[in-house]
Amino acid sequence: MNVEEEVERLKDEIKRLGKIQDDGSYKVTFGVLFHDDKCANIFEALVGTLRAAKKRKVVAYDGELLLQGVHDNVEITLKPTTQPATSAGDAVAKA
C-alpha cells in the first residue's frame, strides 16, 4: 500500500472512530486510533501515516510526533472535504 492509499484508509478510520463536528470535520483522539484493533492491523506505522496526512493538510493535530501513552488525549481532526463549485460533468455540458 502506498502513502496515498494509507492516507485514504486513515480518513475512513477516523470517520469510523471519530465524532462528526458541526463544520463537517471529524475528531478522534490518538489513543482511540492507536488502540483500535482494526487500525493496528491496517497501519504498520500509524504515526508515519498521520504525519503524511498532516503534511497533505488532510488532518490537523498539535505537535509533530505522537507517542502512545504520552499523547493518547491529543485530538486529531480530519478536515472537512469541500465539494468543487462545478463538477467535470458540468464543464463538459457547458462546452
Buried (B, 14 or more C-beta within 10 A) or exposed (E): EEEEEBBEBBBEBBEEBBEEEEEEBBBBBBBBBBEBEEBEEBBEEBBEBBBBBBEEEBBBBEEEEBEEEEBBEBEBBBBEEEEEEEEEEEEEEEE
